[in-house]
Amino acid sequence: VKPGLAYLDIVRDLRNNIEVPIAVYQVSGEYAQLKAAAKLGLVDENSLMYEQLIAFKRAGANLIASYFAKKVAEQLRS
């Protein structure tokens, strides 16, 4: 499902109606908006990053493709 954040309701509908893995893609615009807001001091980047990823999972995604994948993996390892 692309873009991920804009279609969380679609992800949930898919999860409720089909029995196949669901992948969600965090598009570059979603990533860029978060980075820009963090750079301006409007949001905490880490908090919002995790909030978005958790929203994908809560909606029903089995796989999340994100520009934050490397950062999250490094944080989870430490």
C-alpha positions as CSV (number, residue, x, y, z in Angstrom):
1,V,0.0,0.0,0.0
2,K,1.5,3.3,-1.1
3,P,1.5,5.9,0.4
4,G,1.4,4.4,3.8
5,L,0.2,7.1,6.1
6,A,-2.5,8.4,3.8
7,Y,-4.0,4.9,3.4
8,L,-4.0,3.5,7.0
9,D,-7.7,2.9,6.7
10,I,-7.2,0.9,3.5
11,V,-4.5,-1.2,5.2
12,R,-7.0,-1.9,8.0
13,D,-9.7,-2.9,5.5
14,L,-7.3,-5.2,3.7
15,R,-6.2,-6.8,7.0
16,N,-9.8,-7.4,7.9
17,N,-10.8,-8.9,4.6
18,I,-7.8,-10.9,3.2
19,E,-5.3,-13.4,4.5
20,V,-2.2,-12.4,2.7
21,P,0.8,-10.4,3.9
22,I,0.4,-6.7,3.5
23,A,3.3,-4.4,2.8
24,V,3.2,-0.6,3.4
25,Y,5.6,1.9,1.8
26,Q,6.5,5.1,3.5
27,V,6.9,7.4,0.5
28,S,9.6,10.0,0.2
29,G,7.1,12.9,0.8
30,E,6.1,11.5,4.1
31,Y,9.8,11.1,5.1
32,A,10.7,14.6,3.8
33,Q,7.9,16.2,5.7
34,L,9.0,14.6,9.0
35,K,12.6,15.6,8.4
36,A,11.7,19.2,7.6
37,A,9.4,19.6,10.6
38,A,12.2,18.1,12.8
39,K,14.8,20.5,11.3
40,L,12.5,23.4,12.1
41,G,12.1,22.2,15.7
42,L,8.4,21.6,15.3
43,V,8.5,17.9,16.2
44,D,10.8,15.4,17.8
45,E,12.1,13.2,14.9
46,N,12.6,10.0,16.8
47,S,9.2,10.2,18.5
48,L,7.3,10.9,15.3
49,M,9.4,8.3,13.4
50,Y,8.3,5.6,15.8
51,E,4.7,6.9,15.9
52,Q,4.5,6.6,12.1
53,L,6.0,3.1,12.0
54,I,3.8,1.9,14.9
55,A,0.7,3.3,13.0
56,F,1.6,1.1,10.0
57,K,1.8,-1.9,12.2
58,R,-1.4,-1.2,14.2
59,A,-3.2,-0.8,10.9
60,G,-2.2,-4.3,10.0
61,A,1.0,-4.1,7.9
62,N,3.2,-7.2,8.0
63,L,6.1,-5.5,6.1
64,I,7.0,-1.8,6.4
65,A,9.4,-0.2,3.8
66,S,10.7,3.0,5.3
67,Y,13.5,5.4,4.7
68,F,14.1,5.1,8.5
69,A,14.8,1.4,8.3
70,K,18.6,1.7,8.9
71,K,18.1,4.2,11.7
72,V,15.5,2.1,13.5
73,A,17.6,-1.0,13.2
74,E,20.6,0.7,14.7
75,Q,18.5,2.1,17.6
76,L,16.9,-1.3,18.3
77,R,20.2,-3.0,18.4
78,S,21.6,-0.7,21.0
